[in-house]
């Protein structure tokens, strides 16, 4: 059975997993958030983790990544062992690895225009993702026409 996660549930589950991995209570996470200017208390953490709070602001999201010592993508996207599908936007269900690549700017998803997607990259990022662009183009060509990429 496939498990699909929307972003708000994925964040809640990842925060709980990462918090527990550090051996922190909900109060300790809230205290760390306060230290970086986010006025949280234990009940906010509990409400997020149980789904009673359905969202976090961008500032809260980035602060969570900071205080948990992980990249923001690791707060947002579930690991492959947690779920098999992630739905970053309604109707676009992808595996967690594809979602991570999309967030990192390495691969468009769904019907996104590849030329537009890659045209807005900072110059320093282009070099590091050029290979990903070529692989994505080859994969789309194979999927569309059965080309094996060798011809």
C-alpha positions as CSV (number, residue, x, y, z in Angstrom):
1,X,0.0,0.0,0.0
2,X,1.3,3.4,-1.0
3,X,1.6,6.2,1.5
4,X,1.2,9.7,0.1
5,X,2.1,12.7,2.1
6,X,1.2,16.3,1.6
7,X,3.7,18.9,2.8
8,X,2.0,19.9,6.0
9,X,1.8,16.3,7.2
10,X,5.4,15.5,6.0
11,X,6.7,18.5,8.0
12,X,4.9,17.4,11.1
13,X,6.2,13.9,10.9
14,X,9.7,15.0,10.0
15,X,9.8,17.5,12.9
16,X,8.7,14.8,15.3
17,X,11.2,12.3,14.0
18,X,14.1,14.8,14.0
19,X,13.1,16.1,17.5
20,X,13.0,12.6,19.0
21,X,16.3,11.7,17.2
22,X,17.9,14.6,19.2
23,X,16.4,13.3,22.4
24,X,14.4,16.6,22.8
25,X,11.0,17.0,24.4
26,X,8.5,19.2,22.7
27,X,9.3,21.9,25.3
28,X,13.0,21.7,24.4
29,X,12.3,22.2,20.7
30,X,10.0,25.1,21.6
31,X,12.8,26.6,23.7
32,X,15.3,26.3,20.8
33,X,12.7,28.1,18.5
34,X,12.4,30.9,20.9
35,X,16.2,31.4,20.9
36,X,16.0,32.1,17.2
37,X,13.1,34.5,17.5
38,X,10.1,32.2,16.9
39,X,7.7,32.5,19.9
40,X,6.8,28.8,20.2
41,X,5.8,26.8,23.3
42,X,5.3,23.1,24.0
43,X,1.7,23.2,22.8
44,X,2.6,24.6,19.4
45,X,5.0,21.7,18.9
46,X,2.5,19.2,20.1
47,X,-0.3,20.6,17.9
48,X,2.0,20.6,14.8
49,X,3.1,17.0,15.4
50,X,-0.4,15.7,15.9
51,X,-1.9,17.6,13.0
52,X,-4.0,20.0,15.0
53,X,-1.9,22.8,13.5
54,X,-1.9,22.4,9.8
55,X,0.8,24.8,8.7
56,X,4.0,26.6,9.5
57,X,5.2,30.0,8.2
58,X,8.2,30.2,6.0
59,X,10.1,31.7,9.0
60,X,9.1,28.9,11.3
61,X,10.0,26.3,8.6
62,X,13.5,27.7,8.2
63,X,14.0,28.1,11.9
64,X,13.0,24.4,12.4
65,X,15.6,23.4,9.9
66,X,18.2,25.6,11.6
67,X,17.5,24.4,15.2
68,X,17.3,20.8,14.2
69,X,20.6,21.1,12.3
70,X,19.3,19.8,9.0
71,X,18.8,21.3,5.5
72,X,15.3,22.7,4.9
73,X,14.6,19.9,2.4
74,X,15.1,17.4,5.2
75,X,12.3,19.0,7.2
76,X,9.9,19.3,4.2
77,X,10.3,16.0,2.3
78,X,9.8,12.6,3.9
79,X,12.6,10.0,3.6
80,X,12.1,7.1,1.2
81,X,11.8,4.8,4.2
82,X,8.9,6.9,5.6
83,X,6.6,7.1,2.6
84,X,6.6,6.1,-1.1
85,X,4.8,9.1,-2.5
86,X,4.9,12.9,-1.8
87,X,2.4,15.4,-3.2
88,X,4.1,18.8,-3.1
89,X,1.2,20.4,-5.0
90,X,-2.2,18.9,-5.6
91,X,-2.2,16.4,-8.4
92,X,1.6,16.1,-8.6
93,X,2.5,12.9,-6.8
94,X,6.2,12.0,-6.9
95,X,8.6,9.8,-5.0
96,X,10.6,11.5,-2.2
97,X,13.8,11.6,-4.2
98,X,12.2,13.3,-7.1
99,X,10.7,15.9,-4.7
100,X,14.1,16.5,-3.2
101,X,15.6,17.0,-6.7
102,X,12.8,19.4,-7.6
103,X,13.3,21.5,-4.4
104,X,17.0,21.6,-5.0
105,X,16.4,23.0,-8.5
106,X,17.7,19.9,-10.3
107,X,14.6,18.5,-11.9
108,X,11.2,19.9,-12.8
109,X,8.1,17.9,-12.0
110,X,4.8,17.3,-13.8
111,X,4.2,19.5,-16.7
112,X,6.6,22.2,-15.7
113,X,8.4,23.8,-18.7
114,X,12.0,22.6,-18.5
115,X,13.3,25.6,-20.3
116,X,11.6,28.0,-18.0
117,X,12.5,25.9,-14.9
118,X,16.2,25.9,-15.7
119,X,16.4,29.4,-17.1
120,X,16.0,31.0,-13.6
121,X,19.0,29.4,-12.1
122,X,21.8,31.4,-10.5
123,X,24.9,31.1,-12.6
124,X,26.9,29.3,-9.8
125,X,24.2,26.7,-9.6
126,X,24.0,26.0,-13.3
127,X,27.3,24.1,-13.5
128,X,26.3,21.7,-10.7
129,X,23.0,20.8,-12.2
130,X,23.9,20.7,-15.9
131,X,24.3,16.9,-15.7
132,X,20.9,16.6,-14.1
133,X,19.3,18.6,-16.9
134,X,20.8,16.3,-19.5
135,X,19.6,13.2,-17.6
136,X,16.1,14.6,-17.2
137,X,15.9,15.4,-20.9
138,X,17.1,11.8,-21.8
139,X,14.6,10.3,-19.4
140,X,11.7,12.3,-20.8
141,X,12.7,11.3,-24.3
142,X,12.8,7.6,-23.4
143,X,9.4,7.9,-21.7
144,X,7.9,9.6,-24.6
145,X,9.3,7.5,-27.4
146,X,10.9,4.5,-26.0
147,X,14.4,5.7,-26.9
148,X,17.0,4.0,-24.8
149,X,19.2,7.1,-24.7
150,X,21.9,5.6,-26.9
151,X,20.9,6.8,-30.2
